């Protein structure tokens, strides 16, 4: 009778043995970033790094100290510095009369993972900095440009 009692444990043993072989490390990174420049405030800007995908965006860009700010040209460009290489990862531009800059959605992009020189997906350890350049035409039709710093590896470590 006791033999049969121990035989019930054999499938459990194999199940645990199989699961112990499934311990591959998978790193996924999610960053929710915010930052300011003299004229702009950016909140909830997301960066997602997985072994298969890169996603950026879904933030809100607000012009400071203005209830309504109209222009005919606006551009935002997000840069990620990966292993000393500056890469544009997200670019959005609008033009035409009556573009309201009071509050803008950054939009979002999604694509394959960025690969390092070994052809492996990048990790957060390889990201040295993230910043956004915002350009627009002011009320005098002059081109204005500001930088919003979002992530700096040295400060974040």
Buried (B, 14 or more C-beta within 10 A) or exposed (E): EEEEEEEEEEEEEEEEEEEEEEEEEEEEEEBEBEBBBEBBBBBEBBBBBBEEBBBBBBBBBBBEEEEEBEBEBBBBBBBBBBEEEEEEBBEBEBEEEEBEBEEBEBEBBEEEBBEBEEEEBBEBEBBBBBBBBBBBBEEEEEEEEBBBBBBBBEEEE
